[in-house]
Amino acid sequence: MTSPKSGLAFNPNVAALPSYNAGLPVAVAREISGHDFIARLASNENPFGCSPKVMAALASSAFEPWRYADPACRDLKAALGKYLGVDPAEIVTGNGSEEMIAAISRAFLTDGGLSVTVVPSFGLHEIEPLAAGAQVIKVPMTADLTFDIPAIEDALAQKPQVFFISTPSNPVGVTLDLAALERLAAANGNGCLFVLDEAYREFTKPGFPDGLEVLRRLEVPHVILRTFSKAYGLAGLRVGYAVCSDTEIARVINSAKTPFNVNASAQLGAIAALEDEAWMRDAVGRINVERERVRAVLEGLGVWIAESQTNFLFLDCQGDSSACAQFMLKNGVILKGWREAGYERFIRVTIGSTEENEKFLDVFKKWLSR
Ligand SMILES: *Cc1c(COP(=O)(O)O)cnc(C)c1O
């Protein structure tokens, strides 16, 4: 693909990528809506902020912005290894778990490769394999928006090199139960890396299967992705990690990222956040209560909502999702209108503060009675 402007040849895999559907900045939303108070419900951020211990760590003399941070993230990996009961050498830390998705794609996929994911899906589970030159099979969910296990098994039979799935699912919110996870592990087959993205695991109910335990027990080559962005409230710091089934996989993924990817503030902040699990549990508890309250109001309006064990809801907006998102934005609410083919009636709305959720419900009622 040659640019008519510069005459340069782009990497065709990259030049043809679909764009990532990121939430709008609040300043843009203020300008468009004319509202001062904006309900920021597009990016699944934590409405309660983060632990005060994180802020204290960043204000302490341990934070030295003029120094290069430890590229090996030794302290953070040691803390995570202890927390998870794994060898720190099996962990790769990233500038968000998003960077890990890119590094995994770069480490395991080449031109002509094959990867599998589901649809609707987290955008990067498709974009990063495409950037690496792979083909992506996207397996649709069932009509009632749960994972279609037999269809995923069929796709895995086509021998992909990498399989990406998020549980709980972003954007839907549903989870894989133990039986489904075991079936997919069995179907994963030889030569495929099973990437289980658990970005929302902290929001799940008791009984949510421990992916790390299951995939280790079944000896499936795997990476478990976790992040500090959601339940811990550190989206702006950018820190997530990959727990690999062996140190060789970790070494190669590590080679596929930039050396100083997790900056000094992110390393300090993540360690402090991990040490204050009580703060995280409290925030998650309050968000889950609020989610069920918002769900009940919406269901009272006759709205269809997917099952959710996350800090967001995926719902049928009874019209075109892009038009709905535009309407909401003009009225001071940022959320995501889903654009993947077959799902253009769905919006994803984050559970925010009570004030934000009330604003969402108010404006959404106007949308429904338009
Ligand atoms: C938010 C999210 C991530 C990315 O998290 P970062 O650590 O902020 O990069 C990864 N996977 C899923 C499914 C997510 O929803």
The ligand as an SDF file (V2000), in Angstrom:
LIG
                    3D

 15 15  0  0  0  0  0  0  0  0999 V2000
  -10.0120   -2.5840   29.5500 C   0  0  0  0  0  0  0  0  0  0  0  0
   -9.6060   -3.9050   28.9600 C   0  0  0  0  0  0  0  0  0  0  0  0
   -8.2760   -4.2180   28.7400 C   0  0  0  0  0  0  0  0  0  0  0  0
   -7.1940   -3.1920   28.7510 C   0  0  0  0  0  0  0  0  0  0  0  0
   -6.7950   -2.7930   29.8950 O   0  0  0  0  0  0  0  0  0  0  0  0
   -5.4750   -1.9150   30.0670 P   0  0  0  0  0  0  0  0  0  0  0  0
   -4.7590   -2.6880   31.1050 O   0  0  0  0  0  0  0  0  0  0  0  0
   -5.9730   -0.5990   30.4770 O   0  0  0  0  0  0  0  0  0  0  0  0
   -4.7120   -1.8800   28.7950 O   0  0  0  0  0  0  0  0  0  0  0  0
   -7.9380   -5.4500   28.2630 C   0  0  0  0  0  0  0  0  0  0  0  0
   -8.8830   -6.3600   27.9860 N   0  0  0  0  0  0  0  0  0  0  0  0
  -10.1810   -6.1000   28.1630 C   0  0  0  0  0  0  0  0  0  0  0  0
  -11.1730   -7.1400   27.8280 C   0  0  0  0  0  0  0  0  0  0  0  0
  -10.5740   -4.8560   28.6370 C   0  0  0  0  0  0  0  0  0  0  0  0
  -11.8640   -4.5730   28.7410 O   0  0  0  0  0  0  0  0  0  0  0  0
  1  2  1  0
  2  3  1  0
  2 14  2  0
  3  4  1  0
  3 10  2  0
  4  5  1  0
  5  6  1  0
  6  7  2  0
  6  8  1  0
  6  9  1  0
 10 11  1  0
 11 12  2  0
 12 13  1  0
 12 14  1  0
 14 15  1  0
M  END
$$$$
